[in-house]
């Protein structure tokens, strides 16, 4: 399992990075990105702390740990700058909190995040065909999520991504120990969203490519 969207107690997750990565390793994770919620106020606090332990935890527990961030409820006009700043201070993977239907995310967030070149647009809700096409052009991955509430639009996201050729990944958006999943559950979530077995395997390859890119930085 590769999971590129999980949270620690540096935002609203329940676990410190060491326990989070240990639990992931025990259930068969090969890689995960710790992507705590951030805006302009806390990105300088979170990223250096994850960076300081990621490599060591990966070696200790036998998986790849990527220091990342999830830009969350950032005003659309500030997303590009926030994305670049996150990379400048050490984020190897940038996720942006998309326009999920269960939170009051500002309209225009999906498009601004794609235009900014984030790595993953998480739970993008009722993303438009035009936005999915732009994600395809710019190589921004759209997320199929295991997260309660956010997953309500998985089918819509999967359909438009396939139609427009946008890359997909399957993540958990984990906040608690029980949110981490094994690979077989990720497969079921993808199939439940309407993807085929081959399309799920492509999701896995997309995640692998993001891991390679992140670790080459």
Buried (B, 14 or more C-beta within 10 A) or exposed (E): BBBBBBBBBBBEBBBEBBEBBBBBBEEEBBBBBBBBBBBEEBBBEBBEBBBEBBEEBBEBBEBBBBBBBBBBEBEBEBBBEBBEBBBEBBBBBBBBBBBBEBBEBBEEBBBBBBBBBBBBBBBBBEBBEEBBBBBBEEEBBBBBBBBEEBBBBBBBBBBBBBEBEBBBBBBBBBBEEEBBBEBEBBBEBBBEBBBEEEBBEBBBEBBBBBBEEBBEE
